[in-house]
Amino acid sequence: MPPNKSLASPASHFQHFRERAGLSHAEVAQHVGVSSSCIWDIESRHDELASAYLLREPILRASNQ
């Protein structure tokens, strides 16, 4: 885990686990279905993951029903 995990943001956790898995921004983007720049945003903006992406899956599932 990132140092002092109690203070780590979702962005730093995301980056830590991406790096731990040995994946590039482009590889994660391809798996998730977003652009590589979105992955950069997730890792560099502490609120990006929660505000823009956490609801993406449920919304996509709901729209496909």
PDB file with one MODEL, atoms N, CA, C and O in Angstrom:
MODEL        1
ATOM      1  N   MET A   1       0.842  -1.181   0.000  1.00  0.00           N
ATOM      2  CA  MET A   1       0.000   0.000   0.000  1.00  0.00           C
ATOM      3  C   MET A   1       0.891   1.250   0.000  1.00  0.00           C
ATOM      4  O   MET A   1       2.058   1.198   0.389  1.00  0.00           O
ATOM      5  N   PRO A   2       0.316   2.364  -0.443  1.00  0.00           N
ATOM      6  CA  PRO A   2       1.087   3.599  -0.382  1.00  0.00           C
ATOM      7  C   PRO A   2       1.427   3.930   1.068  1.00  0.00           C
ATOM      8  O   PRO A   2       0.737   3.486   1.985  1.00  0.00           O
ATOM      9  N   PRO A   3       2.488   4.709   1.277  1.00  0.00           N
ATOM     10  CA  PRO A   3       2.833   5.099   2.643  1.00  0.00           C
ATOM     11  C   PRO A   3       1.661   5.781   3.321  1.00  0.00           C
ATOM     12  O   PRO A   3       0.901   6.505   2.679  1.00  0.00           O
ATOM     13  N   ASN A   4       1.513   5.550   4.620  1.00  0.00           N
ATOM     14  CA  ASN A   4       0.458   6.134   5.438  1.00  0.00           C
ATOM     15  C   ASN A   4      -0.898   6.011   4.759  1.00  0.00           C
ATOM     16  O   ASN A   4      -1.522   7.004   4.384  1.00  0.00           O
ATOM     17  N   LYS A   5      -1.335   4.773   4.612  1.00  0.00           N
ATOM     18  CA  LYS A   5      -2.548   4.485   3.852  1.00  0.00           C
ATOM     19  C   LYS A   5      -3.784   5.203   4.377  1.00  0.00           C
ATOM     20  O   LYS A   5      -4.742   5.391   3.627  1.00  0.00           O
ATOM     21  N   SER A   6      -3.789   5.607   5.639  1.00  0.00           N
ATOM     22  CA  SER A   6      -4.955   6.306   6.170  1.00  0.00           C
ATOM     23  C   SER A   6      -5.108   7.698   5.548  1.00  0.00           C
ATOM     24  O   SER A   6      -6.210   8.245   5.529  1.00  0.00           O
ATOM     25  N   LEU A   7      -4.015   8.273   5.041  1.00  0.00           N
ATOM     26  CA  LEU A   7      -4.067   9.586   4.420  1.00  0.00           C
ATOM     27  C   LEU A   7      -4.034   9.516   2.898  1.00  0.00           C
ATOM     28  O   LEU A   7      -4.129  10.546   2.231  1.00  0.00           O
ATOM     29  N   ALA A   8      -3.902   8.330   2.347  1.00  0.00           N
ATOM     30  CA  ALA A   8      -3.785   8.180   0.904  1.00  0.00           C
ATOM     31  C   ALA A   8      -5.137   8.399   0.237  1.00  0.00           C
ATOM     32  O   ALA A   8      -6.169   7.944   0.732  1.00  0.00           O
ATOM     33  N   SER A   9      -5.118   9.090  -0.872  1.00  0.00           N
ATOM     34  CA  SER A   9      -6.347   9.364  -1.619  1.00  0.00           C
ATOM     35  C   SER A   9      -6.680   8.184  -2.528  1.00  0.00           C
ATOM     36  O   SER A   9      -5.819   7.345  -2.792  1.00  0.00           O
ATOM     37  N   PRO A  10      -7.920   8.114  -3.008  1.00  0.00           N
ATOM     38  CA  PRO A  10      -8.255   7.077  -3.988  1.00  0.00           C
ATOM     39  C   PRO A  10      -7.333   7.141  -5.210  1.00  0.00           C
ATOM     40  O   PRO A  10      -6.992   6.109  -5.789  1.00  0.00           O
ATOM     41  N   ALA A  11      -6.933   8.356  -5.598  1.00  0.00           N
ATOM     42  CA  ALA A  11      -6.036   8.507  -6.746  1.00  0.00           C
ATOM     43  C   ALA A  11      -4.692   7.828  -6.495  1.00  0.00           C
ATOM     44  O   ALA A  11      -4.166   7.150  -7.378  1.00  0.00           O
ATOM     45  N   SER A  12      -4.135   8.005  -5.301  1.00  0.00           N
ATOM     46  CA  SER A  12      -2.839   7.386  -5.015  1.00  0.00           C
ATOM     47  C   SER A  12      -2.964   5.873  -4.878  1.00  0.00           C
ATOM     48  O   SER A  12      -2.049   5.137  -5.247  1.00  0.00           O
ATOM     49  N   HIS A  13      -4.088   5.408  -4.351  1.00  0.00           N
ATOM     50  CA  HIS A  13      -4.329   3.959  -4.300  1.00  0.00           C
ATOM     51  C   HIS A  13      -4.420   3.381  -5.716  1.00  0.00           C
ATOM     52  O   HIS A  13      -3.826   2.345  -6.013  1.00  0.00           O
ATOM     53  N   PHE A  14      -5.160   4.057  -6.572  1.00  0.00           N
ATOM     54  CA  PHE A  14      -5.312   3.617  -7.949  1.00  0.00           C
ATOM     55  C   PHE A  14      -3.957   3.513  -8.626  1.00  0.00           C
ATOM     56  O   PHE A  14      -3.656   2.504  -9.263  1.00  0.00           O
ATOM     57  N   GLN A  15      -3.131   4.554  -8.494  1.00  0.00           N
ATOM     58  CA  GLN A  15      -1.804   4.562  -9.103  1.00  0.00           C
ATOM     59  C   GLN A  15      -0.933   3.451  -8.517  1.00  0.00           C
ATOM     60  O   GLN A  15      -0.231   2.757  -9.253  1.00  0.00           O
ATOM     61  N   HIS A  16      -0.977   3.288  -7.221  1.00  0.00           N
ATOM     62  CA  HIS A  16      -0.177   2.259  -6.566  1.00  0.00           C
ATOM     63  C   HIS A  16      -0.511   0.873  -7.127  1.00  0.00           C
ATOM     64  O   HIS A  16       0.387   0.106  -7.474  1.00  0.00           O
ATOM     65  N   PHE A  17      -1.796   0.561  -7.214  1.00  0.00           N
ATOM     66  CA  PHE A  17      -2.180  -0.766  -7.689  1.00  0.00           C
ATOM     67  C   PHE A  17      -1.936  -0.939  -9.179  1.00  0.00           C
ATOM     68  O   PHE A  17      -1.636  -2.048  -9.621  1.00  0.00           O
ATOM     69  N   ARG A  18      -2.056   0.133  -9.974  1.00  0.00           N
ATOM     70  CA  ARG A  18      -1.729   0.048 -11.400  1.00  0.00           C
ATOM     71  C   ARG A  18      -0.248  -0.273 -11.565  1.00  0.00           C
ATOM     72  O   ARG A  18       0.123  -1.165 -12.328  1.00  0.00           O
ATOM     73  N   GLU A  19       0.592   0.459 -10.845  1.00  0.00           N
ATOM     74  CA  GLU A  19       2.034   0.231 -10.922  1.00  0.00           C
ATOM     75  C   GLU A  19       2.409  -1.144 -10.394  1.00  0.00           C
ATOM     76  O   GLU A  19       3.261  -1.821 -10.970  1.00  0.00           O
ATOM     77  N   ARG A  20       1.782  -1.559  -9.308  1.00  0.00           N
ATOM     78  CA  ARG A  20       2.046  -2.884  -8.729  1.00  0.00           C
ATOM     79  C   ARG A  20       1.714  -4.003  -9.717  1.00  0.00           C
ATOM     80  O   ARG A  20       2.386  -5.034  -9.754  1.00  0.00           O
ATOM     81  N   ALA A  21       0.669  -3.784 -10.515  1.00  0.00           N
ATOM     82  CA  ALA A  21       0.279  -4.766 -11.528  1.00  0.00           C
ATOM     83  C   ALA A  21       1.169  -4.692 -12.763  1.00  0.00           C
ATOM     84  O   ALA A  21       1.085  -5.553 -13.639  1.00  0.00           O
ATOM     85  N   GLY A  22       2.017  -3.677 -12.840  1.00  0.00           N
ATOM     86  CA  GLY A  22       2.916  -3.533 -13.978  1.00  0.00           C
ATOM     87  C   GLY A  22       2.202  -3.068 -15.237  1.00  0.00           C
ATOM     88  O   GLY A  22       2.634  -3.379 -16.347  1.00  0.00           O
ATOM     89  N   LEU A  23       1.109  -2.324 -15.072  1.00  0.00           N
ATOM     90  CA  LEU A  23       0.330  -1.875 -16.221  1.00  0.00           C
ATOM     91  C   LEU A  23       0.599  -0.405 -16.524  1.00  0.00           C
ATOM     92  O   LEU A  23       0.783   0.409 -15.619  1.00  0.00           O
ATOM     93  N   SER A  24       0.617  -0.085 -17.809  1.00  0.00           N
ATOM     94  CA  SER A  24       0.767   1.307 -18.227  1.00  0.00           C
ATOM     95  C   SER A  24      -0.586   2.002 -18.175  1.00  0.00           C
ATOM     96  O   SER A  24      -1.624   1.360 -18.011  1.00  0.00           O
ATOM     97  N   HIS A  25      -0.560   3.309 -18.315  1.00  0.00           N
ATOM     98  CA  HIS A  25      -1.813   4.060 -18.381  1.00  0.00           C
ATOM     99  C   HIS A  25      -2.661   3.567 -19.553  1.00  0.00           C
ATOM    100  O   HIS A  25      -3.874   3.404 -19.426  1.00  0.00           O
ATOM    101  N   ALA A  26      -2.015   3.334 -20.687  1.00  0.00           N
ATOM    102  CA  ALA A  26      -2.733   2.887 -21.885  1.00  0.00           C
ATOM    103  C   ALA A  26      -3.361   1.510 -21.686  1.00  0.00           C
ATOM    104  O   ALA A  26      -4.481   1.269 -22.136  1.00  0.00           O
ATOM    105  N   GLU A  27      -2.652   0.612 -21.020  1.00  0.00           N
ATOM    106  CA  GLU A  27      -3.195  -0.734 -20.784  1.00  0.00           C
ATOM    107  C   GLU A  27      -4.422  -0.689 -19.880  1.00  0.00           C
ATOM    108  O   GLU A  27      -5.419  -1.360 -20.148  1.00  0.00           O
ATOM    109  N   VAL A  28      -4.351   0.100 -18.814  1.00  0.00           N
ATOM    110  CA  VAL A  28      -5.498   0.222 -17.911  1.00  0.00           C
ATOM    111  C   VAL A  28      -6.662   0.862 -18.658  1.00  0.00           C
ATOM    112  O   VAL A  28      -7.802   0.416 -18.536  1.00  0.00           O
ATOM    113  N   ALA A  29      -6.376   1.898 -19.422  1.00  0.00           N
ATOM    114  CA  ALA A  29      -7.429   2.583 -20.183  1.00  0.00           C
ATOM    115  C   ALA A  29      -8.142   1.613 -21.122  1.00  0.00           C
ATOM    116  O   ALA A  29      -9.367   1.645 -21.236  1.00  0.00           O
ATOM    117  N   GLN A  30      -7.391   0.768 -21.781  1.00  0.00           N
ATOM    118  CA  GLN A  30      -7.991  -0.199 -22.704  1.00  0.00           C
ATOM    119  C   GLN A  30      -8.883  -1.181 -21.943  1.00  0.00           C
ATOM    120  O   GLN A  30      -9.985  -1.488 -22.396  1.00  0.00           O
ATOM    121  N   HIS A  31      -8.428  -1.667 -20.815  1.00  0.00           N
ATOM    122  CA  HIS A  31      -9.218  -2.617 -20.013  1.00  0.00           C
ATOM    123  C   HIS A  31     -10.495  -1.983 -19.468  1.00  0.00           C
ATOM    124  O   HIS A  31     -11.541  -2.630 -19.408  1.00  0.00           O
ATOM    125  N   VAL A  32     -10.402  -0.721 -19.073  1.00  0.00           N
ATOM    126  CA  VAL A  32     -11.525  -0.038 -18.447  1.00  0.00           C
ATOM    127  C   VAL A  32     -12.488   0.541 -19.487  1.00  0.00           C
ATOM    128  O   VAL A  32     -13.676   0.718 -19.219  1.00  0.00           O
ATOM    129  N   GLY A  33     -11.961   0.831 -20.666  1.00  0.00           N
ATOM    130  CA  GLY A  33     -12.797   1.396 -21.715  1.00  0.00           C
ATOM    131  C   GLY A  33     -12.854   2.909 -21.713  1.00  0.00           C
ATOM    132  O   GLY A  33     -13.868   3.507 -22.072  1.00  0.00           O
ATOM    133  N   VAL A  34     -11.736   3.531 -21.299  1.00  0.00           N
ATOM    134  CA  VAL A  34     -11.631   4.990 -21.312  1.00  0.00           C
ATOM    135  C   VAL A  34     -10.332   5.356 -22.021  1.00  0.00           C
ATOM    136  O   VAL A  34      -9.543   4.479 -22.373  1.00  0.00           O
ATOM    137  N   SER A  35     -10.113   6.646 -22.229  1.00  0.00           N
ATOM    138  CA  SER A  35      -8.869   7.084 -22.864  1.00  0.00           C
ATOM    139  C   SER A  35      -7.726   7.081 -21.845  1.00  0.00           C
ATOM    140  O   SER A  35      -7.948   7.113 -20.635  1.00  0.00           O
ATOM    141  N   SER A  36      -6.521   7.044 -22.362  1.00  0.00           N
ATOM    142  CA  SER A  36      -5.342   7.071 -21.498  1.00  0.00           C
ATOM    143  C   SER A  36      -5.295   8.356 -20.685  1.00  0.00           C
ATOM    144  O   SER A  36      -4.854   8.345 -19.535  1.00  0.00           O
ATOM    145  N   SER A  37      -5.745   9.466 -21.269  1.00  0.00           N
ATOM    146  CA  SER A  37      -5.745  10.727 -20.527  1.00  0.00           C
ATOM    147  C   SER A  37      -6.681  10.676 -19.321  1.00  0.00           C
ATOM    148  O   SER A  37      -6.452  11.371 -18.332  1.00  0.00           O
ATOM    149  N   CYS A  38      -7.724   9.866 -19.394  1.00  0.00           N
ATOM    150  CA  CYS A  38      -8.619   9.700 -18.236  1.00  0.00           C
ATOM    151  C   CYS A  38      -7.884   9.040 -17.079  1.00  0.00           C
ATOM    152  O   CYS A  38      -8.096   9.398 -15.920  1.00  0.00           O
ATOM    153  N   ILE A  39      -7.026   8.084 -17.387  1.00  0.00           N
ATOM    154  CA  ILE A  39      -6.251   7.414 -16.336  1.00  0.00           C
ATOM    155  C   ILE A  39      -5.279   8.408 -15.707  1.00  0.00           C
ATOM    156  O   ILE A  39      -5.099   8.413 -14.490  1.00  0.00           O
ATOM    157  N   TRP A  40      -4.657   9.244 -16.524  1.00  0.00           N
ATOM    158  CA  TRP A  40      -3.785  10.289 -15.981  1.00  0.00           C
ATOM    159  C   TRP A  40      -4.576  11.203 -15.056  1.00  0.00           C
ATOM    160  O   TRP A  40      -4.095  11.564 -13.982  1.00  0.00           O
ATOM    161  N   ASP A  41      -5.787  11.580 -15.463  1.00  0.00           N
ATOM    162  CA  ASP A  41      -6.628  12.438 -14.621  1.00  0.00           C
ATOM    163  C   ASP A  41      -6.966  11.769 -13.294  1.00  0.00           C
ATOM    164  O   ASP A  41      -6.907  12.401 -12.239  1.00  0.00           O
ATOM    165  N   ILE A  42      -7.318  10.495 -13.354  1.00  0.00           N
ATOM    166  CA  ILE A  42      -7.664   9.751 -12.134  1.00  0.00           C
ATOM    167  C   ILE A  42      -6.504   9.776 -11.151  1.00  0.00           C
ATOM    168  O   ILE A  42      -6.709   9.936  -9.948  1.00  0.00           O
ATOM    169  N   GLU A  43      -5.295   9.618 -11.655  1.00  0.00           N
ATOM    170  CA  GLU A  43      -4.129   9.555 -10.775  1.00  0.00           C
ATOM    171  C   GLU A  43      -3.632  10.926 -10.315  1.00  0.00           C
ATOM    172  O   GLU A  43      -2.946  11.021  -9.298  1.00  0.00           O
ATOM    173  N   SER A  44      -3.962  11.966 -11.036  1.00  0.00           N
ATOM    174  CA  SER A  44      -3.421  13.281 -10.681  1.00  0.00           C
ATOM    175  C   SER A  44      -4.415  14.193  -9.964  1.00  0.00           C
ATOM    176  O   SER A  44      -4.020  15.197  -9.373  1.00  0.00           O
ATOM    177  N   ARG A  45      -5.693  13.852 -10.013  1.00  0.00           N
ATOM    178  CA  ARG A  45      -6.711  14.688  -9.369  1.00  0.00           C
ATOM    179  C   ARG A  45      -7.396  13.864  -8.289  1.00  0.00           C
ATOM    180  O   ARG A  45      -8.050  12.865  -8.588  1.00  0.00           O
ATOM    181  N   HIS A  46      -7.249  14.280  -7.037  1.00  0.00           N
ATOM    182  CA  HIS A  46      -7.691  13.459  -5.912  1.00  0.00           C
ATOM    183  C   HIS A  46      -9.181  13.143  -5.927  1.00  0.00           C
ATOM    184  O   HIS A  46      -9.593  12.137  -5.349  1.00  0.00           O
ATOM    185  N   ASP A  47     -10.004  13.973  -6.571  1.00  0.00           N
ATOM    186  CA  ASP A  47     -11.453  13.735  -6.565  1.00  0.00           C
ATOM    187  C   ASP A  47     -11.986  13.146  -7.864  1.00  0.00           C
ATOM    188  O   ASP A  47     -13.181  12.869  -7.966  1.00  0.00           O
ATOM    189  N   GLU A  48     -11.133  12.952  -8.847  1.00  0.00           N
ATOM    190  CA  GLU A  48     -11.581  12.506 -10.172  1.00  0.00           C
ATOM    191  C   GLU A  48     -12.217  11.125 -10.146  1.00  0.00           C
ATOM    192  O   GLU A  48     -13.256  10.918 -10.773  1.00  0.00           O
ATOM    193  N   LEU A  49     -11.632  10.197  -9.453  1.00  0.00           N
ATOM    194  CA  LEU A  49     -12.149   8.831  -9.421  1.00  0.00           C
ATOM    195  C   LEU A  49     -13.552   8.797  -8.827  1.00  0.00           C
ATOM    196  O   LEU A  49     -14.454   8.181  -9.395  1.00  0.00           O
ATOM    197  N   ALA A  50     -13.731   9.440  -7.716  1.00  0.00           N
ATOM    198  CA  ALA A  50     -15.030   9.410  -7.051  1.00  0.00           C
ATOM    199  C   ALA A  50     -16.082  10.219  -7.797  1.00  0.00           C
ATOM    200  O   ALA A  50     -17.237   9.802  -7.881  1.00  0.00           O
ATOM    201  N   SER A  51     -15.699  11.361  -8.337  1.00  0.00           N
ATOM    202  CA  SER A  51     -16.701  12.225  -8.949  1.00  0.00           C
ATOM    203  C   SER A  51     -17.063  11.826 -10.373  1.00  0.00           C
ATOM    204  O   SER A  51     -18.182  12.090 -10.811  1.00  0.00           O
ATOM    205  N   ALA A  52     -16.163  11.207 -11.096  1.00  0.00           N
ATOM    206  CA  ALA A  52     -16.426  10.939 -12.511  1.00  0.00           C
ATOM    207  C   ALA A  52     -16.582   9.472 -12.874  1.00  0.00           C
ATOM    208  O   ALA A  52     -17.230   9.157 -13.872  1.00  0.00           O
ATOM    209  N   TYR A  53     -16.010   8.570 -12.095  1.00  0.00           N
ATOM    210  CA  TYR A  53     -15.966   7.189 -12.555  1.00  0.00           C
ATOM    211  C   TYR A  53     -16.673   6.170 -11.677  1.00  0.00           C
ATOM    212  O   TYR A  53     -17.024   5.099 -12.172  1.00  0.00           O
ATOM    213  N   LEU A  54     -16.896   6.445 -10.422  1.00  0.00           N
ATOM    214  CA  LEU A  54     -17.499   5.438  -9.562  1.00  0.00           C
ATOM    215  C   LEU A  54     -18.914   5.073 -10.001  1.00  0.00           C
ATOM    216  O   LEU A  54     -19.331   3.926  -9.840  1.00  0.00           O
ATOM    217  N   LEU A  55     -19.643   6.013 -10.543  1.00  0.00           N
ATOM    218  CA  LEU A  55     -21.010   5.733 -10.966  1.00  0.00           C
ATOM    219  C   LEU A  55     -21.100   5.266 -12.418  1.00  0.00           C
ATOM    220  O   LEU A  55     -22.187   4.944 -12.897  1.00  0.00           O
ATOM    221  N   ARG A  56     -19.983   5.227 -13.111  1.00  0.00           N
ATOM    222  CA  ARG A  56     -19.989   4.867 -14.530  1.00  0.00           C
ATOM    223  C   ARG A  56     -20.581   3.487 -14.771  1.00  0.00           C
ATOM    224  O   ARG A  56     -21.464   3.343 -15.617  1.00  0.00           O
ATOM    225  N   GLU A  57     -20.125   2.473 -14.055  1.00  0.00           N
ATOM    226  CA  GLU A  57     -20.602   1.100 -14.272  1.00  0.00           C
ATOM    227  C   GLU A  57     -22.094   0.938 -14.009  1.00  0.00           C
ATOM    228  O   GLU A  57     -22.806   0.418 -14.868  1.00  0.00           O
ATOM    229  N   PRO A  58     -22.597   1.369 -12.836  1.00  0.00           N
ATOM    230  CA  PRO A  58     -24.035   1.209 -12.611  1.00  0.00           C
ATOM    231  C   PRO A  58     -24.872   1.951 -13.650  1.00  0.00           C
ATOM    232  O   PRO A  58     -25.921   1.460 -14.067  1.00  0.00           O
ATOM    233  N   ILE A  59     -24.418   3.120 -14.065  1.00  0.00           N
ATOM    234  CA  ILE A  59     -25.162   3.878 -15.070  1.00  0.00           C
ATOM    235  C   ILE A  59     -25.148   3.149 -16.411  1.00  0.00           C
ATOM    236  O   ILE A  59     -26.173   3.082 -17.090  1.00  0.00           O
ATOM    237  N   LEU A  60     -24.012   2.611 -16.790  1.00  0.00           N
ATOM    238  CA  LEU A  60     -23.925   1.872 -18.054  1.00  0.00           C
ATOM    239  C   LEU A  60     -24.797   0.616 -18.008  1.00  0.00           C
ATOM    240  O   LEU A  60     -25.479   0.295 -18.982  1.00  0.00           O
ATOM    241  N   ARG A  61     -24.776  -0.091 -16.877  1.00  0.00           N
ATOM    242  CA  ARG A  61     -25.607  -1.293 -16.753  1.00  0.00           C
ATOM    243  C   ARG A  61     -27.076  -0.942 -16.840  1.00  0.00           C
ATOM    244  O   ARG A  61     -27.845  -1.641 -17.499  1.00  0.00           O
ATOM    245  N   ALA A  62     -27.468   0.118 -16.190  1.00  0.00           N
ATOM    246  CA  ALA A  62     -28.872   0.536 -16.207  1.00  0.00           C
ATOM    247  C   ALA A  62     -29.322   0.936 -17.607  1.00  0.00           C
ATOM    248  O   ALA A  62     -30.460   0.678 -18.000  1.00  0.00           O
ATOM    249  N   SER A  63     -28.424   1.567 -18.354  1.00  0.00           N
ATOM    250  CA  SER A  63     -28.801   2.020 -19.704  1.00  0.00           C
ATOM    251  C   SER A  63     -28.887   0.862 -20.681  1.00  0.00           C
ATOM    252  O   SER A  63     -29.509   0.998 -21.735  1.00  0.00           O
ATOM    253  N   ASN A  64     -28.283  -0.266 -20.363  1.00  0.00           N
ATOM    254  CA  ASN A  64     -28.320  -1.438 -21.247  1.00  0.00           C
ATOM    255  C   ASN A  64     -29.485  -2.375 -20.942  1.00  0.00           C
ATOM    256  O   ASN A  64     -29.656  -3.389 -21.619  1.00  0.00           O
ATOM    257  N   GLN A  65     -30.275  -2.054 -19.946  1.00  0.00           N
ATOM    258  CA  GLN A  65     -31.402  -2.934 -19.580  1.00  0.00           C
ATOM    259  C   GLN A  65     -32.653  -2.542 -20.304  1.00  0.00           C
ATOM    260  O   GLN A  65     -33.696  -3.169 -20.120  1.00  0.00           O
TER     261      GLN A  65
ENDMDL
END
